[in-house]
Amino acid sequence: MPDSASLLSIGQVAERTGLSVHALRFYEREGVLVDPVRRGPAGRRVYSENDVEWLTVCIILRASGMPLPAIRRYTELVREGDGNEEERLALLRARHRPDRRPGPVPGPGEPQGRRLRGHPHRPGRPLPAGLERTLIQILARTTAVRPDRHA
């Protein structure tokens, strides 16, 4: 477990990610966090930098149009560890929504709820080069995210 100096409160994570406290609790209930949320001595939720990194990936996936059940499945694949990268990439590709335009991911403190507008990709055509690169970057990031091991 990370030392207590590096742990963040739910409010700090909300501020850093731009997600509401309610959204963070919802993500926890829905099982889209790689690691179980830990509790501090007072019973309050505490998060690590690894948790913040994973939430950033979830924000990117949601902004791309990936539905929550698909993010949950992607999370399960990450928890399983190495060896399923092809399945992860296939899930990322399958969840590409042609009616949404990839755009900049909102930074810390910026609202996450903005809908993205359509872009010219049509099903059956290869993904645009920029989107393909983004999918591969997400795959690389999530391969590097390792679940914390707690006692």
C-alpha positions in Angstrom: 0.0 0.0 0.0 1.4 3.5 -0.8 2.5 5.5 2.2 -0.1 7.7 3.7 1.6 10.9 2.5 0.9 9.9 -1.1 -2.7 9.0 -0.6 -5.4 11.4 -1.8 -8.9 12.1 -0.4 -11.9 11.7 -2.6 -12.1 15.5 -2.8 -8.5 15.8 -4.0 -9.1 13.2 -6.7 -12.3 15.0 -7.8 -10.3 18.2 -8.1 -7.5 16.6 -10.0 -9.6 14.6 -12.4 -12.5 17.0 -12.9 -15.0 14.2 -11.9 -17.5 14.8 -9.2 -17.4 13.1 -5.9 -20.6 11.4 -6.9 -19.1 10.2 -10.2 -16.1 8.7 -8.3 -18.4 6.8 -5.9 -20.4 5.6 -9.0 -17.3 4.4 -10.7 -16.4 2.5 -7.6 -19.8 0.8 -7.4 -19.8 0.0 -11.1 -16.4 -1.8 -10.8 -14.4 0.3 -13.3 -11.5 1.0 -10.9 -8.6 -1.4 -11.3 -7.9 -1.6 -7.6 -10.5 -1.7 -4.8 -10.8 1.7 -3.2 -8.9 1.7 0.1 -10.2 3.3 3.4 -8.1 5.4 5.7 -8.1 5.1 9.5 -11.3 7.2 9.8 -13.0 5.0 7.2 -12.9 7.5 4.4 -11.9 6.6 0.8 -8.3 7.2 -0.1 -6.8 7.0 -3.5 -3.3 6.5 -4.9 -1.6 8.1 -7.9 -2.2 4.8 -9.7 -6.0 5.3 -9.1 -5.8 8.8 -10.6 -3.9 7.5 -13.6 -6.6 4.9 -14.2 -9.4 7.4 -13.7 -7.8 9.5 -16.5 -7.9 6.4 -18.8 -11.6 6.0 -17.9 -12.3 9.6 -18.7 -10.6 9.2 -22.1 -12.6 6.0 -22.8 -15.9 7.7 -21.9 -15.0 10.7 -24.0 -14.5 8.4 -26.9 -18.0 7.1 -26.5 -17.2 3.8 -24.8 -20.1 2.7 -22.7 -19.7 1.8 -19.0 -20.1 -2.0 -19.5 -17.3 -2.0 -22.0 -15.0 0.1 -19.7 -15.8 -2.5 -17.0 -14.8 -5.3 -19.3 -11.6 -3.4 -20.2 -10.9 -3.0 -16.5 -11.3 -6.8 -16.0 -8.8 -7.4 -18.8 -6.3 -5.0 -17.1 -6.8 -6.8 -13.8 -6.0 -10.1 -15.5 -2.6 -8.8 -16.4 -0.4 -9.3 -19.4 -1.3 -11.7 -22.3 -4.6 -10.2 -23.3 -3.4 -7.0 -25.1 -4.9 -8.1 -28.4 -8.3 -8.5 -26.7 -8.0 -5.1 -25.1 -7.1 -3.5 -28.4 -10.0 -5.3 -30.1 -12.3 -3.9 -27.5 -11.0 -0.4 -28.0 -11.4 -0.7 -31.7 -14.9 -2.2 -31.5 -16.1 0.6 -29.2 -15.0 3.4 -31.6 -18.2 5.4 -32.2 -18.3 7.0 -35.7 -20.8 9.6 -34.4 -18.3 11.0 -31.9 -15.2 13.1 -32.7 -12.1 12.4 -30.7 -11.1 15.6 -29.1 -9.0 16.9 -26.3 -9.5 15.3 -23.0 -10.6 17.9 -20.4 -7.8 18.8 -18.0 -7.9 18.7 -14.2 -10.8 20.9 -12.9 -12.5 21.1 -16.3 -16.0 19.5 -16.7 -16.1 16.0 -18.0 -19.7 15.9 -19.2 -19.3 17.6 -22.6 -20.5 15.5 -25.5 -18.2 15.1 -28.5 -19.5 15.8 -32.0 -19.5 13.4 -34.9 -16.5 12.9 -37.2 -16.3 11.6 -40.8 -15.3 8.0 -40.0 -17.6 5.4 -41.4 -18.0 1.8 -40.2 -16.0 -0.7 -42.3 -13.3 1.8 -43.1 -9.9 1.8 -41.4 -9.8 4.0 -38.3 -8.2 7.4 -38.9 -4.4 7.3 -38.1 -4.7 9.7 -35.2 -7.4 7.6 -33.6 -5.5 4.4 -34.1 -2.5 6.0 -32.4 -4.7 7.1 -29.5 -6.0 3.6 -29.1 -2.5 2.1 -29.0 -1.4 4.8 -26.5 -4.3 3.8 -24.2 -3.4 0.2 -24.6 0.2 1.0 -23.7 -0.9 3.1 -20.7 -3.2 0.5 -19.3 -0.6 -2.2 -19.8 1.7 -0.2 -17.6 -1.0 0.4 -14.9 -0.5 -2.5 -12.5 -3.1 -3.2 -9.8 -1.7 -2.4 -6.3 -1.3 -5.4 -4.2 -2.7 -4.8 -0.7 -2.6 -6.9 2.4 
